[in-house]
Amino acid sequence: MASNPSNETSITSPIKYETGDIGFVLVATAQVFLMAPGIGYFYSGMARSKNALSMILLCLASTAVVTFQWWLWGYSLTYSTTGGDFIGNLDHMFYRNVFDGQSDMAKTIPDLVFANYQCMFAALTPALVVGAAAERNRMLPTIVFIFIWTTLVYDVIAHWTWSKRGWAHKIGSIDFAGGTPVHITSGAAALAYAMTLGKRNGHGMEEFRPHNISSIALGTVLLWFGWFGFNGGSAFSANLQAANAIVATNLAGVVGGLSWMLLDYRLERKLSILSFCSGVISGFVTITPGAGYVSPASAVLFGLLAGSICNMSVKLKHFLAIDDALDVFAVHGIGGLLGNVLTGIFAQKSIAQYAGRMETEFAGGWLDGNWVQVGYQLAGSVAGLVYSFSVTYFILFILNKIPGLALRVDPESEKRGLDETEMGEIALFHATKLVATNPRTGELRVIRETSLFQSNENDIPMERIERRPFVN
């Protein structure tokens, strides 16, 4: 007898995920996490020695504070499945119903894997902002600022850009890995922070030189490694789009580094690793919004323009008379804006379809005849820049009025350095030795040794040795 279909029990099949994609995104999450100490070491090397440790702590503190904020309500405000055009809601507060369900944004990985990966993006963005306030910002108010700013600025703009319910996503603006939510947003906020704090004491009269180029190089290497997960992982799958994103990222970074370094070489006739590292970062920033949509050949142009335009943009702070201590706006704000516009020009439908994660039919950029894409890119970019700058300025204005949360250290503390006055810990230990040499035997003997915790006025070498002859 034939079975009656109407009597059969309906069984819902469990969701099947791609374990390879899960593993790929988990590794990318770990890579992006390493960018936090990367930013810390980069900023630490750029600062003077008396402020070196404070930069590392603030970058790590950003990861800690935002990880908690993301679990509390950040993820829900950004990616809730029933949010509006401007912001999400609190449906997923405390990661409620965020575990093994299918992610709304990536179908082959669980929601929890996606949430944890995106947490790293949220954590890195305010760490970029604090670079503009280096060497004169109080640390406790900065940590409070990070929590508030992530809620009112990052979560809002990330929702616009990446959530399927965000207005920028709906009109057709594309952003593969964070041109607007990460870079334009942090660049605009950095500008507001620098303006609110005012210039460092001695700015324009003293030469504030980086104290440790090796730390800058180390930070760049960590960021380089992390950016492969930052851009490659944004495909959310171990596929050809991820591979293209990694190749494009690497090409844009190296070309950006070479062009920035060669531009500086024509002036100084010296090859500078600081110039190279700055150019590499500018290349990575610029390729970020288009890494999964543009060809490797286009990525070379991204890097060339990034190294050139961001290099020249550093001079904007002198024109605007603003002390953006570590050039955050020039590299991240201008670089992110440049990357968004170039993505509107060079994005290709054939490359975007490698993964097929676009909800609607993607027509490509100007290169594919879709010139209106540039307008969509500009709309999202300008809205993100204006909103971030305005709300950041308002947040800082209010914080500065609250007793105990004054944003800037007093002049004496600034002179002594944040490491000593805000932390009570010192990054570098200096020693001065007087060593005598026996001319007959070559024997060395320490005559006098003086130890200094740090140099507050001028950076001095880690060890200064004076050799004098002595006779037994």
C-alpha positions in Angstrom: 0.0 0.0 0.0 1.3 3.4 -0.9 2.0 5.7 2.1 -0.3 8.7 2.6 1.8 11.9 2.6 -0.7 13.6 4.7 0.0 11.2 7.6 3.8 11.7 7.5 5.3 13.7 10.3 7.0 16.9 9.2 10.5 17.2 10.5 12.4 20.5 10.3 16.0 19.8 9.2 18.7 21.4 11.4 20.7 24.3 9.8 23.8 23.0 8.2 26.9 25.2 8.4 30.2 25.1 6.5 32.8 24.1 9.1 35.5 25.4 6.9 33.8 28.9 6.8 33.4 28.8 10.6 37.1 28.0 11.1 38.1 30.6 8.6 36.1 33.4 10.4 37.4 32.2 13.8 41.0 32.5 12.6 40.2 35.9 11.0 38.8 37.0 14.4 42.1 36.2 16.1 44.0 38.1 13.4 41.8 41.2 13.8 42.3 41.0 17.6 46.1 41.4 17.1 45.5 44.7 15.4 44.7 46.2 18.9 48.3 45.8 20.2 49.4 46.7 16.6 47.7 50.1 16.9 49.1 50.4 20.4 52.7 49.8 19.4 52.4 52.0 16.3 51.0 54.9 18.4 53.5 54.2 21.2 56.4 54.5 18.9 55.0 57.7 17.4 54.7 59.3 20.8 57.4 60.6 23.1 58.9 58.1 25.6 57.1 59.7 28.6 53.7 58.8 26.9 54.6 55.5 25.3 52.9 53.1 27.7 49.6 55.1 27.9 49.0 54.6 24.2 49.4 50.8 24.5 47.0 50.7 27.5 44.3 52.8 25.8 44.3 50.5 22.8 44.0 47.4 24.9 41.4 49.1 27.1 39.4 49.9 24.0 39.2 46.1 23.2 38.1 45.4 26.8 35.5 48.1 27.1 34.0 47.6 23.7 33.8 43.8 24.0 31.6 44.3 27.1 29.6 47.0 25.3 29.1 44.8 22.3 27.8 42.0 24.5 25.6 44.3 26.5 23.8 46.1 23.6 26.2 47.0 20.8 25.6 44.0 18.6 21.9 44.3 19.0 21.9 48.0 18.1 24.0 47.3 15.0 22.6 44.0 13.7 19.2 43.4 15.3 16.9 41.7 12.7 14.0 44.1 13.3 15.8 47.5 13.5 14.9 50.7 11.6 16.8 52.7 9.0 18.8 54.6 11.6 19.5 52.2 14.4 18.7 48.7 15.6 16.9 47.7 18.8 17.7 45.8 22.0 16.2 42.4 20.9 19.7 40.8 21.1 20.8 42.6 24.3 23.2 40.3 26.4 23.5 38.2 23.2 20.0 36.9 23.7 19.1 34.4 20.9 22.6 34.8 19.5 24.1 31.3 19.5 23.6 28.6 16.9 21.0 30.4 14.7 21.8 31.3 11.2 23.4 34.8 10.9 21.3 37.3 9.1 24.5 38.6 7.3 26.4 35.4 6.6 24.4 32.2 5.9 27.2 29.6 6.3 28.3 30.5 9.8 26.4 30.7 13.2 25.3 34.1 14.5 27.6 33.8 17.5 30.7 33.5 15.2 29.6 36.5 13.2 28.9 38.6 16.3 32.3 37.8 17.8 34.1 38.7 14.5 32.3 42.0 14.3 33.1 42.7 17.9 36.8 43.1 16.9 35.9 45.8 14.4 33.9 47.7 17.0 36.8 47.4 19.5 39.5 48.7 17.1 37.7 51.8 15.9 37.8 53.9 19.1 41.4 52.8 19.6 42.2 54.7 16.3 40.4 57.8 17.6 42.6 58.2 20.7 45.7 58.7 18.6 44.6 62.3 17.9 44.5 63.1 21.6 47.8 61.5 22.4 50.1 63.1 25.1 47.5 65.3 26.8 44.3 63.3 27.3 43.3 62.0 30.7 42.9 58.2 30.6 39.7 57.6 32.7 37.6 60.1 30.8 38.9 58.6 27.6 37.7 55.1 28.7 34.3 56.5 29.5 34.3 58.3 26.1 35.0 55.0 24.3 31.9 53.3 25.8 29.6 56.2 25.0 31.1 56.9 21.6 30.8 53.2 20.5 27.1 53.3 21.4 26.2 56.6 19.9 28.5 56.8 16.9 30.0 53.4 15.8 26.9 51.3 16.3 24.7 53.8 14.5 27.0 54.2 11.4 27.8 50.5 11.2 24.0 49.8 11.2 23.5 52.3 8.3 26.3 50.7 6.3 26.2 47.0 7.0 22.8 46.0 8.3 20.3 45.0 5.7 17.9 47.5 7.3 20.3 50.5 7.3 19.4 53.4 5.0 22.9 53.5 3.3 22.7 49.8 2.6 19.2 50.2 1.2 20.1 52.9 -1.3 23.0 50.8 -2.6 26.1 52.1 -0.9 28.7 49.3 -0.6 31.5 48.9 2.0 33.3 45.6 2.1 35.1 45.9 5.4 34.8 49.4 7.0 35.6 52.4 4.9 32.9 54.4 6.6 32.1 52.7 9.9 35.8 52.2 10.9 38.0 54.7 9.0 35.9 57.8 8.1 34.1 57.5 11.5 37.4 57.3 13.5 39.0 60.0 11.4 36.2 62.5 11.9 36.0 61.7 15.6 39.8 62.2 15.9 39.4 65.6 14.4 36.7 66.6 16.9 38.8 65.2 19.8 41.9 67.1 18.8 39.9 70.3 18.4 38.3 69.9 21.8 41.6 69.3 23.7 43.6 72.0 21.9 47.3 71.8 21.1 49.9 70.2 23.2 52.1 72.5 25.2 55.1 73.5 23.0 53.3 72.6 19.8 54.7 74.7 16.9 57.8 75.6 19.0 59.2 72.2 19.8 59.8 69.3 17.5 57.8 66.3 18.7 59.6 63.4 17.2 58.7 59.6 17.5 60.8 58.1 20.2 60.9 54.5 18.9 60.9 53.7 15.2 61.2 50.0 16.0 57.9 50.0 17.8 56.3 51.7 14.8 57.7 48.9 12.6 56.4 46.2 15.0 53.0 47.8 15.1 52.9 47.9 11.3 53.7 44.2 11.0 51.0 43.3 13.5 48.5 45.5 11.6 49.6 44.0 8.3 49.0 40.5 9.5 45.7 41.5 11.1 44.4 43.3 8.0 44.4 40.0 6.1 41.8 38.8 8.6 40.1 42.3 8.6 39.5 42.4 4.9 39.7 38.7 3.9 37.5 37.6 6.8 34.8 40.1 5.7 33.9 37.6 2.9 32.6 35.4 5.9 33.6 32.4 3.8 36.8 30.7 2.6 36.1 31.5 -1.0 37.5 33.3 -4.0 36.2 36.7 -2.8 38.2 36.3 0.4 41.3 35.4 -1.6 40.8 38.4 -3.9 40.4 40.7 -0.8 43.7 39.5 0.7 45.6 39.9 -2.6 44.1 43.4 -3.1 44.9 44.4 0.5 48.5 43.3 0.2 49.0 45.1 -3.1 47.5 48.3 -2.0 49.5 48.3 1.2 52.9 47.7 -0.4 52.3 50.2 -3.2 51.1 52.8 -0.6 54.2 52.2 1.5 56.6 52.6 -1.5 54.8 55.7 -2.9 54.8 57.5 0.5 58.4 56.7 1.1 59.5 57.8 -2.3 57.6 61.1 -2.0 59.5 61.8 1.2 62.8 60.7 -0.4 62.5 63.4 -3.0 62.6 66.0 -0.2 65.0 64.5 2.3 67.1 62.2 0.1 66.8 59.5 2.8 64.8 56.3 2.8 62.6 56.4 5.9 60.9 53.3 7.5 58.5 55.7 9.2 57.4 57.0 5.8 57.1 53.4 4.5 55.0 52.3 7.5 52.7 55.3 7.2 52.2 54.6 3.5 51.4 50.9 4.2 48.7 51.8 6.7 47.2 54.4 4.3 47.1 51.8 1.5 45.3 49.3 3.8 42.8 52.0 4.9 42.0 53.0 1.3 41.5 49.4 0.0 39.3 48.4 2.9 35.9 49.4 1.5 36.6 47.8 -1.9 38.9 44.8 -1.1 36.2 42.3 -2.1 34.9 44.2 -5.1 37.9 45.4 -7.0 40.6 43.6 -9.1 44.2 43.4 -8.0 45.1 45.8 -10.8 42.8 48.4 -9.4 44.2 47.8 -5.9 47.6 49.0 -7.2 46.0 52.3 -8.1 44.3 52.4 -4.7 47.7 52.1 -3.1 49.4 54.6 -5.3 46.7 57.3 -4.7 46.6 56.5 -1.0 50.4 56.9 -0.5 50.3 60.2 -2.4 47.1 61.8 -1.2 47.3 60.8 2.5 50.9 62.0 2.5 49.9 65.4 1.3 46.8 65.4 3.7 49.1 65.3 6.7 49.8 69.0 6.0 46.0 69.7 6.6 46.5 69.9 10.3 49.0 72.7 9.9 46.5 74.5 7.6 43.7 74.0 10.0 45.9 74.7 13.0 44.8 71.5 14.7 47.1 69.2 16.7 46.1 65.8 15.5 49.0 64.3 17.3 49.3 61.1 15.2 47.7 62.1 11.9 44.6 60.0 12.4 42.3 62.2 10.2 44.8 62.4 7.4 45.3 58.6 7.2 42.0 57.2 8.3 39.5 60.0 7.5 41.0 61.0 4.1 42.0 57.5 3.3 38.6 56.1 4.1 36.9 58.8 2.0 39.3 58.2 -0.9 38.7 54.4 -0.7 34.9 54.8 -0.8 35.0 57.0 -3.9 37.5 54.7 -5.7 35.3 51.7 -4.8 32.4 53.4 -6.5 34.6 53.7 -9.6 36.4 50.4 -9.8 34.0 47.9 -8.1 33.2 45.1 -10.6 30.1 42.9 -10.7 32.1 39.9 -11.7 34.3 40.1 -8.5 31.4 40.8 -6.2 29.7 37.7 -7.5 32.6 35.5 -6.4 30.7 35.0 -3.1 27.2 36.0 -4.0 26.5 37.6 -0.7 24.8 40.8 -2.1 21.1 40.7 -1.2 20.1 42.6 -4.4 21.6 42.5 -7.9 24.9 44.4 -7.8 25.5 46.4 -10.9 29.2 47.2 -10.2 30.8 50.6 -10.2 31.6 53.2 -12.9 34.0 50.7 -14.5 31.0 48.6 -15.3 29.0 51.6 -16.5 27.2 52.2 -13.2 28.3 55.7 -12.6 25.6 56.4 -10.0 27.5 54.1 -7.6 29.9 57.0 -6.9 27.0 59.1 -5.7 25.9 56.3 -3.3 29.4 56.1 -2.0 29.6 59.8 -1.4 26.3 59.9 0.3 27.3 57.3 2.9 30.8 58.8 3.3 29.6 62.4 3.9 26.8 61.3 6.2 29.2 59.2 8.3 31.8 62.0 8.5 29.3 64.7 9.5 27.5 62.6 12.0 30.7 61.2 13.6 32.3 64.7 13.9 29.1 66.3 15.3 28.1 63.7 17.8 31.7 63.2 19.0 32.1 66.9 19.6 28.9 66.9 21.6 29.9 63.9 23.7 33.3 65.5 24.5 31.6 68.8 25.3 29.3 67.2 27.9 32.0 65.0 29.4 34.3 68.0 29.9 31.5 69.6 32.0 31.1 66.7 34.4 33.2 66.9 37.6 36.0 64.4 37.6 35.8 63.8 33.8 37.8 66.8 32.5 39.4 65.6 29.3 42.8 67.2 29.5 45.6 66.7 32.0 47.0 69.8 33.8 50.2 71.4 32.4 52.5 69.9 35.0 51.2 66.4 34.3 51.6 66.9 30.6 55.2 68.0 31.1 56.0 64.9 33.2 54.2 62.6 30.9 51.0 60.5 31.1 52.9 57.3 31.9 54.0 58.7 35.2 51.1 60.9 36.1 48.2 58.9 34.8 49.5 55.3 35.3 52.4 55.4 37.7 54.3 53.0 35.4 57.1 53.7 33.0 57.6 52.1 29.5 61.3 52.8 29.2 64.2 52.6 31.7 67.3 54.8 31.0 70.8 54.1 32.3 73.9 56.3 32.2 77.3 54.5 32.8 80.8 55.8 33.2 83.1 53.1 32.1 86.9 53.1 32.3 89.2 51.2 30.0 92.6 49.7 30.9 94.7 50.6 27.8 97.1 47.6 28.4 94.5 44.8 28.9 91.4 46.3 27.4 89.5 45.5 30.6 86.4 47.6 31.3 85.3 48.7 34.7 82.1 50.6 35.6 83.1 53.7 37.6 79.6 55.3 37.9 76.1 54.2 36.9 73.1 56.5 37.1 69.6 55.2 36.5 66.7 57.3 35.2 63.1 56.2 34.8 62.5 58.4 31.9 63.4 61.7 30.3 60.7 64.2 30.6 62.2 67.0 28.6 64.0 65.3 25.8 64.3 61.6 24.8 67.7 60.2 25.6 69.3 56.9 24.5 68.5 53.8 26.6 72.2 53.6 27.5 74.9 56.3 27.4 78.5 55.1 28.0 81.5 57.2 28.4 84.9 55.4 28.1 88.0 56.6 29.9 91.4 54.9 30.3 92.4 53.6 33.7 95.6 52.0 35.0 95.7 49.2 37.6 
